[in-house]
Amino acid sequence: MNSSDGGTGAGENTPRSGPRATYPTQQSPTSRRRWFIALSALVVVVGLALAALGYSKFANPEVSGEASGYQILNPSTVAVQITITRRDPGQPAACVVRGRSADGDETGRREILIPPGTQTQVGVHTEVSTSKPPVIGEVFGCTTDVPAYLTAPSEP
């Protein structure tokens, strides 16, 4: 060993400066294999945990809506028949129904309130006013998180 590789040639095992002091010695193939196996196992465990979390959150939504039919009433209105399915029918829901034009743009939107009831599946009919001639009416989405402005008026 000489001074250019960090050693003094005096029989020391750990250099104090130079390339051998800066860069570690090679790891054994066994050590690298252990790291690879450990990190691979960690990735698999994290992936399974994320998959379980996603499944529990999105597999069975509290409420879902589906357009069961639509009818173009005139160049600025589409009537949409939707079916709402709720896990808890005693809970109100809100759905966004929209009309789309031939170019795919959303040209009209309406939020509707589905009041609490006794059936898990409910059919609702609504009309959506559009700014361009509609070609389809569809459900954009539903939620049980009903905005305050959609609540049913209280009876006197």
Secondary structure, 3 states (H helix, E strand, C coil): CCHHHCCCCCCCCCCCCCHHHHCCCCCCHHHHHHHHHHHHHHHHHHHHHHHHHHHHHHCCCCEEEEEEEEEEEECCEEEEEEEEEECCCCCCEEEEEEEEECCCCEEEEEEEEECCCCCCEEEEEEEEECCCCEEEEEEEEEECCCCHHHCCCCCC
